[in-house]
């Protein structure tokens, strides 16, 4: 199950990176955000497939935290007037909380 979830994370990170790279409105920070998620998922996949080294999992958690912080930073000026926007912000905060707990 961990390997399947990690592969899904890796695909998500690659898709985020590709979307940010091809978008006309995206900045280098958006591309970096996708790359951080991709690197985090890569280390987690190495953990799942390799020797179960906690160092790999720790590195992965640090990249997830960096990704969550950058996501919150990039969305800091987004309008919070709608319910979906508030739900997205709450999801970002929960992701940061979960990644911080993993560290």
Backbone as JSON, one array per atom type, in Angstrom:
{
  "sequence": "XXXXXXXXXXXXXXXXXXXXXXXXXXXXXXXXXXXXXXXXXXXXXXXXXXXXXXXXXXXXXXXXXXXXXXXXXXXXXXXXXXXXXXXXXXXXXXXXXXXXXXX",
  "N": [[0.84, -1.19, 0.0], [1.97, 1.21, 0.78], [3.84, 1.61, -1.25], [2.2, 1.94, -3.51], [0.79, 4.27, -2.79], [2.92, 6.05, -2.63], [3.85, 6.06, -5.25], [1.65, 7.28, -6.43], [1.87, 9.8, -5.19], [4.3, 10.6, -6.36], [3.58, 10.74, -9.07], [1.71, 12.81, -8.85], [3.37, 14.94, -8.07], [5.01, 15.15, -10.33], [3.07, 15.84, -12.22], [2.19, 18.3, -11.16], [4.55, 19.78, -11.48], [4.88, 19.72, -14.28], [2.52, 21.04, -15.08], [2.88, 23.55, -13.9], [5.2, 24.32, -15.24], [4.39, 24.54, -17.89], [2.39, 26.42, -17.81], [1.27, 29.72, -18.5], [0.98, 31.62, -16.56], [2.44, 30.8, -14.42], [5.16, 30.91, -12.07], [8.72, 30.68, -11.37], [8.75, 29.8, -8.79], [6.43, 28.29, -8.58], [7.06, 26.1, -10.2], [9.24, 25.13, -8.74], [7.88, 24.37, -6.45], [6.39, 22.14, -7.33], [8.55, 20.5, -7.98], [9.73, 20.12, -5.45], [7.8, 18.54, -4.21], [7.93, 16.3, -5.86], [10.58, 15.41, -5.41], [10.4, 14.8, -2.69], [8.54, 12.69, -2.76], [10.06, 10.9, -4.23], [12.19, 10.24, -2.48], [10.66, 9.04, -0.51], [9.68, 6.86, -1.91], [12.08, 5.5, -2.41], [12.62, 4.81, 0.22], [10.49, 3.03, 0.68], [11.0, 1.0, -1.17], [13.66, 0.27, -0.81], [15.92, -0.16, 1.74], [14.42, 0.46, 3.99], [15.37, 2.64, 5.44], [15.4, 5.02, 7.96], [16.48, 7.48, 7.58], [16.05, 8.17, 4.9], [13.28, 8.48, 4.96], [13.1, 10.63, 6.7], [14.38, 12.65, 5.24], [12.56, 12.84, 3.15], [10.28, 13.76, 4.56], [11.17, 16.32, 5.31], [11.33, 17.58, 2.8], [8.61, 17.5, 2.12], [7.55, 19.23, 4.06], [8.83, 21.62, 3.29], [7.62, 21.91, 0.79], [4.92, 22.25, 1.58], [5.07, 24.65, 3.05], [5.94, 26.42, 1.04], [3.76, 26.24, -0.67], [1.72, 27.4, 0.91], [2.82, 29.96, 1.07], [2.79, 30.76, -1.64], [0.07, 30.9, -2.08], [-0.78, 32.94, -0.5], [-1.96, 35.41, -1.11], [-4.36, 34.79, -2.22], [-7.88, 35.05, -2.67], [-10.05, 34.65, 0.05], [-12.75, 34.46, 0.11], [-14.59, 32.56, -0.75], [-16.12, 29.35, -0.13], [-14.82, 27.03, -1.28], [-12.19, 28.06, -1.57], [-11.44, 28.48, 1.08], [-11.51, 25.86, 1.96], [-9.45, 24.74, 0.45], [-7.27, 26.16, 1.52], [-7.44, 25.22, 4.16], [-6.84, 22.53, 3.67], [-4.19, 22.81, 2.79], [-2.99, 23.69, 5.17], [-3.48, 21.48, 6.81], [-1.95, 19.58, 5.45], [0.61, 20.64, 5.88], [0.68, 20.38, 8.67], [0.54, 17.56, 8.93], [2.9, 16.81, 7.56], [4.8, 18.06, 9.15], [4.46, 16.66, 11.5], [5.43, 14.17, 10.73], [8.13, 14.71, 10.63]],
  "CA": [[0.0, 0.0, 0.0], [2.86, 2.37, 0.83], [4.45, 1.81, -2.57], [1.17, 2.49, -4.39], [0.55, 5.66, -2.38], [4.1, 6.84, -2.97], [3.84, 6.24, -6.71], [0.64, 8.3, -6.69], [2.49, 11.08, -4.81], [5.3, 10.92, -7.36], [2.84, 11.18, -10.26], [1.14, 14.12, -8.53], [4.46, 15.91, -8.11], [5.4, 15.34, -11.73], [1.99, 16.57, -12.88], [2.26, 19.69, -10.69], [5.71, 20.4, -12.1], [4.58, 19.91, -15.7], [1.47, 22.05, -15.19], [3.49, 24.86, -13.59], [6.19, 24.64, -16.26], [3.73, 24.89, -19.15], [1.42, 27.49, -17.6], [1.78, 31.06, -18.8], [0.9, 32.43, -15.35], [3.26, 30.23, -13.36], [6.49, 31.47, -11.83], [9.71, 29.66, -11.02], [8.39, 29.25, -7.48], [5.44, 27.24, -8.81], [7.8, 24.93, -10.69], [9.99, 24.64, -7.59], [6.93, 23.72, -5.55], [6.15, 20.81, -7.87], [9.79, 19.73, -7.86], [9.9, 19.73, -4.05], [6.9, 17.41, -3.96], [8.47, 15.17, -6.61], [11.76, 14.93, -4.7], [9.94, 14.18, -1.45], [7.95, 11.4, -3.1], [11.15, 10.02, -4.67], [12.86, 9.72, -1.28], [9.74, 8.13, 0.17], [9.66, 5.64, -2.71], [13.34, 4.8, -2.08], [12.42, 4.23, 1.55], [9.58, 1.89, 0.58], [11.57, -0.07, -1.99], [15.03, -0.09, -0.44], [16.26, -0.79, 3.02], [13.61, 1.01, 5.09], [16.21, 3.55, 6.21], [14.63, 6.16, 8.46], [17.09, 8.7, 7.05], [15.33, 8.5, 3.67], [11.96, 8.98, 5.34], [13.31, 11.95, 7.3], [14.64, 13.58, 4.13], [11.27, 13.0, 2.48], [9.43, 14.62, 5.39], [11.66, 17.7, 5.22], [10.9, 18.12, 1.51], [7.16, 17.72, 2.19], [7.33, 20.46, 4.84], [9.21, 22.75, 2.43], [6.56, 22.03, -0.21], [3.72, 22.81, 2.22], [5.33, 26.06, 3.37], [5.96, 27.18, -0.21], [2.37, 26.29, -1.15], [1.02, 28.43, 1.69], [3.38, 31.25, 0.67], [2.32, 31.1, -2.98], [-1.37, 31.16, -2.04], [-1.05, 33.9, 0.58], [-2.78, 36.53, -1.58], [-5.6, 34.3, -2.81], [-9.1, 35.48, -2.0], [-10.61, 33.64, 0.95], [-14.17, 34.75, 0.19], [-15.46, 31.44, -1.1], [-15.93, 28.13, 0.64], [-13.73, 26.19, -1.83], [-10.88, 28.66, -1.27], [-11.16, 28.2, 2.5], [-11.24, 24.42, 2.07], [-8.11, 24.53, -0.1], [-6.33, 26.66, 2.53], [-7.46, 24.27, 5.28], [-6.09, 21.36, 3.22], [-2.76, 23.15, 2.82], [-2.55, 23.73, 6.57], [-3.46, 20.1, 7.3], [-0.78, 18.92, 4.85], [1.77, 21.12, 6.63], [0.62, 19.76, 10.0], [0.91, 16.16, 8.79], [4.32, 16.69, 7.2], [5.59, 18.44, 10.33], [4.37, 15.55, 12.45], [6.33, 13.12, 10.24], [9.51, 15.07, 10.92]],
  "C": [[0.88, 1.25, 0.0], [3.48, 2.66, -0.53], [3.44, 2.42, -3.52], [0.89, 3.95, -4.06], [1.71, 6.56, -2.78], [4.2, 7.07, -4.47], [2.8, 7.28, -7.1], [1.17, 9.69, -6.32], [3.49, 11.53, -5.88], [4.63, 11.42, -8.64], [2.23, 12.56, -10.04], [2.22, 15.2, -8.62], [4.91, 16.2, -9.53], [4.34, 16.13, -12.5], [1.97, 18.04, -12.45], [3.41, 20.43, -11.36], [5.44, 20.69, -13.57], [3.55, 21.02, -15.9], [2.05, 23.43, -14.93], [4.46, 25.28, -14.69], [5.53, 25.11, -17.55], [2.72, 26.02, -19.02], [2.04, 28.85, -17.88], [1.82, 31.95, -17.55], [1.85, 31.97, -14.25], [4.62, 30.92, -13.27], [7.46, 30.33, -11.54], [9.39, 29.03, -9.67], [7.35, 28.15, -7.62], [6.09, 25.96, -9.31], [8.59, 24.3, -9.55], [9.09, 23.88, -6.63], [6.63, 22.31, -6.04], [7.37, 19.92, -7.76], [10.04, 19.27, -6.43], [9.04, 18.51, -3.73], [7.41, 16.15, -4.65], [9.68, 14.57, -5.9], [11.36, 14.23, -3.41], [9.37, 12.8, -1.73], [9.03, 10.4, -3.55], [11.89, 9.41, -3.48], [11.96, 8.75, -0.53], [9.64, 6.8, -0.58], [10.94, 4.82, -2.49], [13.24, 4.12, -0.73], [11.58, 2.95, 1.45], [10.21, 0.71, -0.15], [12.9, -0.59, -1.47], [15.09, -0.7, 0.95], [15.5, -0.25, 4.21], [14.42, 1.92, 6.01], [15.38, 4.75, 6.66], [15.22, 7.49, 7.99], [16.38, 9.13, 5.77], [13.95, 9.06, 3.98], [12.05, 10.36, 5.95], [13.57, 13.0, 6.22], [13.34, 13.87, 3.4], [10.36, 13.95, 3.26], [9.87, 16.08, 5.33], [11.25, 18.34, 3.89], [9.4, 18.37, 1.48], [6.84, 18.99, 2.97], [7.7, 21.68, 4.0], [8.16, 22.99, 1.36], [5.32, 22.68, 0.39], [3.9, 24.29, 2.55], [5.32, 26.92, 2.11], [4.55, 27.3, -0.79], [1.59, 27.37, -0.41], [1.52, 29.82, 1.3], [2.84, 31.68, -0.69], [0.84, 31.47, -3.0], [-1.75, 32.22, -1.02], [-1.98, 35.03, 0.15], [-4.09, 36.08, -2.22], [-6.79, 34.77, -1.98], [-9.65, 34.34, -1.16], [-12.12, 33.8, 1.08], [-15.07, 33.57, -0.08], [-15.14, 30.22, -0.24], [-14.86, 27.22, 0.05], [-12.34, 26.74, -1.53], [-10.49, 28.39, 0.18], [-10.83, 26.71, 2.7], [-9.85, 24.09, 1.53], [-7.06, 24.99, 0.91], [-6.28, 25.72, 3.72], [-6.7, 23.0, 4.91], [-4.59, 21.6, 3.22], [-2.22, 23.14, 4.24], [-2.49, 22.32, 7.15], [-2.28, 19.33, 6.72], [0.5, 19.35, 5.58], [1.82, 20.47, 8.02], [1.04, 18.29, 9.93], [2.39, 15.98, 8.46], [5.21, 17.06, 8.37], [5.58, 17.33, 11.38], [5.3, 14.41, 12.04], [7.79, 13.41, 10.56], [9.83, 14.69, 12.33]]
}
